[in-house]
Amino acid sequence: MGRGRAKAKQTKVARELKYSSGNLDPDRLKAELAGVSPSSAPSSSAVVDDDADPYADDEDRDR
C-alpha cells in the first residue's frame, strides 16, 4: 500500500523522458551524475579544500 503516488510519478517521468524533444545539456548531465547541482558545480580551476569541515560554521573556519 502507499505505492500508487510514487508509481504515478515514475510513470510521468518515464513518459517525459520517452517523448521529450531530446534537448540535452551535457554539462548539466555531468554535474547531475556527479551529484552536484549545476549552479554550484565548481569550475575546473576551482581549488577544493578536502580537509575543510562542511558542517562547521563560518566562525569556526576562521579560527
Secondary structure by P-SEA (a helix, b strand, c coil): ccaaaaaaaaaaaaaaaaaccccccaaaaaaaaaccccccccccccccccccccccccccccc
